[in-house]
């Protein structure tokens, strides 16, 4: 337990590990939904410091990882068209579509730009009235209010050269799909703190009741993650299933009402493909018909494009917790962060990339040093 | 884009009806939107995701998290640096603010 000394509060960390050890009497599988939490867990070796009976399963909570190949191909098609300035968050650029990625489009002369905020794309549209500016609007509930505001501002400002390619995904339907699957082995969930800071905690109550799984809203610091795990194990051991909020310094029951209202105005719920997983009913947001004139799929005639998934990439099984990243034959050989087969190896939040970065090639390897915490958004 | 990074509000203003702020992430300054977190003042710390403040945070937690992000080298990436064709990170300010 020497790595405990590097936690930001080693005394509390030691107490939490000891308490989890004390109350654990049998095997439990706990899924952390958010990629930011996965990162925190792997980087700090939390999974290796926990009792052997506690198995952490890394969930699908990385928007870059679950954006479907078909949507990537649409982005690549639009970004290649003359006169287009294609704007994206930086970590989408290396995600492979069927035959190339946005970097390649850029190197072939496409005007692909990384933006920090979706409002940067709106400003680009204002500054370049002679160009078509397209923003790739991906993300979970945390990112949707920002993307919705960009569309709202574009309309307010009368911009006719701005549009969005929308591929938003939602956490609760993904949890529903996982617990409903015949292959499910998850006993309890850590819900993503920042998603809940926007949406509140109410959506999770029905999941807890219908499926009898404990769900604990959890933050991203190593100590937050440990406390979330402790609360899930405590519930599992006494046989209860409740919704708990272990991140109340940021998350309220109602969430951020202004952000929810903006999202409801601009987007509407739709079925959504998840890369490697398939279609999950009512698991995404698309543009509301009220904002149809900002729909890049219609404007650039890509709405009917369809693309098959790579058969060599097992990211779907990784995202559902059925295999660990290093159990995929392609891990670290055919598939590396430089030449990824699938998106879980691309994004810094992806489980495969996290394992690769921290050399977690074998679950019995020595723990990596505990150094850091993260504040995830997705 | 997944990260949410804490920073300190150094300036607040209105831009065409939207409340905007300048925020300082350990020396890196960015323009952010306060539409979803109207109840902040200059000097407060907030958690920011893709240019939008999403919740307040106390100074001690903010500084601790910032220091760790800095140590990891993820701040530049998250705050608008791009990855070039060699896989290295470089600033893109001139591209997004022509």
Interface residues (C-beta under 8 A of the other chain):
Chain A: X8 X35 X36 X62 X63 X64 X89 X90 X91 X92 X93 X94 X103 X107 X113 X114 X115 X116 X117 X118 X119 X120 X123 X124 X127 X128 X138 X139 X142 X143 X145 X146 X149 X153 X156 X157 X194 X197 X198 X221 X249 X250 X256 X258 X259 X262 X337 X338 X347 X348 X349 X371 X372 X373 X374 X375 X376 X377 X378
Chain B: X1 X2 X3 X4 X5 X6 X16 X17 X18 X30 X31 X32 X33 X35 X36 X37 X38 X47 X49 X50 X51 X52 X54 X55 X57 X64 X65 X68 X69 X71 X72 X74 X77 X79 X80 X81 X82 X83 X85 X87 X92 X95 X96 X97 X98
